Amino acid sequence: MTVTTGSVLARPDVAAFRAAMGRFPTGVTLLTLGSGDTTTAMTLNSLTSVSLDPLLLLVSVRTAGRMRPLISRARGFAVNVLGEDQRHLAQEFARSGRPEGRAATTRLAAVAGVTGHAVLPAAESSFECVLEEEREAGDHTLFIGRVVALGTADGGPRPLVFHQGAFTGLPTGPVQG
């Protein structure tokens, strides 16, 4: 890996790319499929708003992972934006041995949404989507979902944030600028 300070890296490698992207804080979500006995969930921090007309969002999952074919077959998914107090769920559902089925539903305190996918009533927000498009991009597959239902939690936003390889939160109080 070639590391430079304050200049351009002509031939970035995976480690340099990962370190540079780690400087970009992201929200932390749980991507969910099915509900009850069929619940499958994974921690995800690649969520992007794509369009307001129609309402579209994009998620990215590893092509070789177990979620990609499940999303393709289900033709939809839900995304639940986690709050700071849900860090334990982000950690648990990032592991390969994460709970599935009824155990996942119970652990997440999830309910079936209007699309039949698990949503977390305690999430900062949730988006239920029907699949509009999927496209392979390198070692990931991009899924564009049309938002057909959404929910938000009561109270002030306290989203969980991932930055420089660690979970964190937003500073409290007004931002000085």
Residue pairs with C-beta under 8 A, 6 or more apart in sequence:
1 13
1 15
1 16
2 9
2 11
2 12
2 13
2 16
3 9
3 16
3 19
9 16
12 20
22 163
22 164
22 165
23 163
23 164
24 163
25 161
25 162
25 163
25 168
26 45
26 46
26 47
26 161
26 162
26 163
27 45
27 47
27 81
27 82
27 159
27 160
27 161
27 162
28 43
28 44
28 45
28 81
28 82
28 90
28 159
28 160
28 161
28 162
28 167
29 43
29 44
29 45
29 47
29 79
29 80
29 81
29 82
30 41
30 42
30 43
30 44
30 79
30 80
30 82
30 89
30 90
30 93
30 108
30 120
30 123
31 41
31 42
31 43
31 44
31 59
31 61
31 67
31 77
31 78
31 79
31 80
32 39
32 40
32 41
32 77
32 78
32 79
32 80
32 108
32 110
32 117
32 118
32 119
32 120
33 39
33 40
33 41
33 67
33 70
33 71
33 74
33 77
33 78
33 117
33 118
34 40
34 74
34 116
34 117
34 118
35 105
35 110
35 111
35 112
35 113
35 116
35 117
35 118
36 101
36 102
36 105
36 112
37 101
37 102
38 101
39 100
39 101
39 102
39 104
39 105
39 108
39 110
39 118
40 66
40 67
40 70
40 100
40 104
41 93
41 98
41 99
41 100
41 104
41 108
41 110
41 118
42 61
42 65
42 67
42 93
42 94
42 98
43 89
43 90
43 91
43 93
43 94
44 59
44 60
44 61
44 79
45 162
46 58
46 59
46 60
46 61
46 140
47 57
47 58
47 59
47 79
47 81
48 57
48 58
48 59
49 56
49 57
50 56
50 57
50 58
50 144
54 146
55 146
55 147
56 132
56 144
56 145
56 146
56 147
57 79
57 127
57 129
57 144
57 145
57 147
58 142
58 143
58 144
58 145
59 77
59 79
59 142
59 143
59 145
60 137
60 140
60 141
60 142
60 143
61 67
61 68
61 71
61 140
61 141
61 143
62 68
62 139
62 140
62 141
63 136
63 139
63 140
63 141
64 139
68 141
71 77
71 131
71 134
71 143
72 131
72 134
74 117
74 131
75 130
75 131
76 115
76 117
76 128
76 129
76 130
76 131
76 145
77 117
77 129
77 131
77 143
77 145
78 113
78 115
78 117
78 118
78 119
78 126
78 127
78 128
78 129
79 126
79 127
79 129
79 145
80 119
80 120
80 123
80 125
80 126
81 123
81 124
81 125
81 126
81 159
82 89
82 90
82 123
82 124
82 159
82 160
83 122
83 123
83 124
83 153
83 157
83 158
83 159
83 160
84 158
84 159
84 160
84 169
85 158
86 120
86 122
86 123
86 160
87 160
87 167
89 107
89 108
90 160
90 167
91 167
92 98
92 99
92 107
93 99
93 104
98 104
99 107
104 110
104 118
105 118
108 118
108 120
109 120
109 121
109 122
110 118
110 119
110 120
111 118
111 119
111 121
112 118
112 119
113 119
113 126
113 128
113 149
114 128
114 148
114 149
115 128
115 129
115 130
115 148
115 149
117 128
119 126
119 128
119 151
120 126
121 151
121 153
122 153
123 151
123 153
124 152
124 153
124 157
124 158
124 159
125 150
125 151
125 152
125 153
126 150
126 151
126 152
127 145
127 147
127 149
127 150
128 147
128 148
128 149
128 150
129 145
129 146
129 147
129 148
130 145
130 146
130 148
131 143
131 144
131 145
131 146
132 144
132 145
132 146
133 143
133 144
134 141
134 142
134 143
134 144
135 141
135 142
135 144
136 142
157 170
158 169
158 170
159 169
159 170
160 167
160 169
161 167
161 168
161 169
161 170
162 168
